[in-house]
Amino acid sequence: MSNFNIFKIGVGPSSSHTLGPMLAGNLFCQKVKDKIDVISKINITLYGSLSLTGRGHLSDKAIIWGLSNLKAKELNAEIQAEVISKALDSKKMNFAGEKDIDFDYSNDLIFSKDFLELHENGLEIKALDDNGNIIDSEKYYSIGGGFVMSEAELIKHKENPNSQINKNLDIKFNTAMDCLELCKKYNWNLAQLSYNYELQFHTKDEIRNYCLEIWEVMQEVYYNGIHPKDIKLPGSLNLKRRAIGLNQRIALTSDPMGIIDFISLYAIAIAEENASGARVVTAPTNGACAVIPAVMLYVKNHTVGFNDDKVIDFLLTAMLVGYLYKKNASISGAEAGCQAEIGSASSMAAASLATIMGAEASIACNAAEIAMEHHLGLTCDPVGGLVQIPCIERNAFGAIKAITASRIAMSRKSTPIVNLDDIIKTMYETGKDMNSKYKETSLGGLAKTLSTVC
């Protein structure tokens, strides 16, 4: 399977809680497309983390957009508002984009605090006829990064995690150790390994165009973040955007630490756009969408020689490392805490930065390991269920840690004791041991401490 889906152009504020439910709605439309004539009602139940923080993450609105058969790339503020107004004010949904049906938000969309057994982010959709008979139903699981599986698919995946791997591929890998062995065999760095892997699914032009499109959208998001239409972010916190003022204040300086202000600006501007529900790139998730582009903007604006070829190498390396986390651990905050989101993004960025700076595969993997090592145990405790506090600032710290990890790895002379596979396994085990109130439920941590201001 291609790793292109590590980066998706979607909508904020959350890949698992916004984009995931929207995609689940799209999938259900396809599932029942031959039964639309007899469907007159839709019931939706959000479970676990999707329910507990769903309103702040726009899960309720996203599932309505998805069941209206809207696609993430098609969305803008006007379309989003029009569909939600129709559902709330007129109590109608244009199901599958083909048929208006009755829809009562208060009765047909249920927020259940129960958790489904297979994953922390579950939802169920039922289609009914005029007599209330169930025509079709499906449970979907948003497993992080905008990836969605049906119940049958997730059961099969858990029973055999390697079931979707094409055994006939000439180049295939499951672990960082596999990657290092291939790189040694062919004298490749991580970007070259990722490129040759993707050539099994895409042409050279497709790979190049995909990477450059992702980079273009990332830059657009940054521009929009420093030129927003609204000064305040949506939600109960009434949080004022900071990127506007930061962009006006900072300037090149002789202060050697002044570069941190620019990196923070890049990350905060993009993370604020995500928090507003705007179009962003999941990298590998929406909650961590600013880490990778912030590091790329740092290289573009503050170093020499960054060009389209470097962009492609950066993103190819990042998607390879992102695959290792998704395959062997998790990129879902609801499953493994914020270490799985910001930590994974920082690890991806560290490996990518080291690679485009000339590091061989073993050094780049060490950079990825260092970045994650210092995110271990990071909880996901969004205040008010919003991807704002502490999420926005965490993107800045994730970018700064990625740059630091890359520099540490490239300057070391000793042999690392901990390898990338070790840290990926440790992160996942730490996430599984983490109390559920610290995994995107807003039931503990900072979210609980500041609950009185929400």
Summary of the structure (lengths in Angstrom):
residues: 454
radius of gyration: 21.5
end to end distance: 42.5
largest distance: 73.4
contacts: 1743
relative contact order: 0.13
helix: 55%
strand: 12%
